[in-house]
């Protein structure tokens, strides 16, 4: 009986570990693509996006927040197709018994 309980416990721990590691993966985001040889500067633009790390374990909108902030910065620029001279700022807020709000802000010069 003890070996069955031990095996079940090991499987549960291994499953939890795999689930945790799988939830912490995201895609790479290119924030500073190489600009074309000639372009028109449209001025400074910024964007931001946030996600929630529920109970400090469950990511909700956390992995795509940098790309969402970049996309928002492009939407805010009139006719911009990409950003150059980009910078990313991270900020977070802790909410007791709920988790953390993680935010990314992208600033840069919009070009066309």
C-alpha positions in Angstrom: 0.0 0.0 0.0 2.8 2.4 0.8 4.6 1.9 -2.5 1.3 2.7 -4.4 0.9 5.9 -2.4 4.5 6.9 -2.9 4.3 6.2 -6.7 1.1 8.2 -6.9 2.7 11.1 -5.0 5.7 11.1 -7.3 3.5 11.1 -10.4 1.5 14.0 -8.9 4.6 16.0 -8.1 6.1 15.3 -11.6 2.8 16.3 -13.2 2.6 19.5 -11.2 6.2 20.4 -12.1 5.6 19.8 -15.9 2.4 21.9 -15.7 4.2 24.7 -14.0 7.1 24.7 -16.4 4.8 24.6 -19.4 2.9 27.7 -18.2 6.1 29.8 -17.9 7.0 29.8 -21.6 6.5 32.7 -24.1 7.5 33.7 -27.5 10.5 36.0 -28.2 9.5 39.5 -29.2 11.6 41.6 -31.6 11.4 45.2 -30.2 14.1 46.7 -32.3 13.9 45.5 -35.8 16.4 46.8 -38.3 14.9 49.9 -39.9 15.0 50.3 -43.7 17.8 52.4 -45.2 15.5 55.4 -45.6 12.5 56.1 -43.5 10.4 59.0 -42.2 10.3 59.6 -38.4 6.8 60.2 -37.0 7.8 61.1 -33.5 7.8 59.4 -30.1 5.2 56.9 -29.2 4.4 54.6 -26.2 2.2 51.7 -25.4 1.5 49.5 -22.3 -0.1 46.2 -21.4 -0.6 44.3 -18.2 -1.2 40.7 -17.2 -2.1 39.0 -13.9 -0.1 36.3 -12.2 -3.0 34.8 -10.2 -2.0 33.5 -6.8 1.6 34.0 -8.0 1.3 30.8 -10.1 -1.4 31.0 -12.9 -0.4 33.4 -15.7 -3.3 35.3 -17.3 -2.2 37.6 -20.1 1.4 37.7 -18.8 3.3 36.1 -21.6 2.1 38.4 -24.5 2.1 41.7 -22.7 5.4 43.0 -24.3 4.1 42.3 -27.8 0.7 43.9 -26.9 2.5 47.0 -25.6 4.5 47.2 -28.8 1.4 46.9 -30.9 -0.4 49.6 -28.9 2.6 52.0 -29.4 2.2 51.4 -33.2 -1.5 52.0 -33.0 -1.0 55.3 -31.2 1.4 56.6 -33.9 -0.4 58.0 -37.0 0.6 55.6 -39.8 3.7 54.1 -38.0 4.9 50.7 -39.3 7.6 50.0 -36.8 9.5 51.5 -33.8 13.2 52.3 -33.5 15.2 53.3 -30.5 12.9 51.3 -28.3 13.0 50.8 -24.6 11.0 48.5 -22.4 10.1 49.3 -18.8 8.6 46.7 -16.4 6.5 47.5 -13.4 4.5 45.3 -11.1 1.9 45.6 -8.3 1.2 43.1 -5.6 -2.4 42.5 -4.5 -2.6 40.4 -1.3 -4.4 37.1 -1.6 -4.8 37.6 -5.4 -1.4 37.8 -7.0 0.7 40.2 -9.0 -0.1 42.5 -11.8 2.8 42.6 -14.2 3.0 45.5 -16.7 5.3 46.3 -19.7 5.7 49.7 -21.2 7.3 50.1 -24.6 8.5 53.5 -25.8 10.2 54.4 -29.1 10.3 56.5 -32.2 7.6 55.5 -34.7 8.7 55.4 -38.4 7.1 54.8 -41.7 
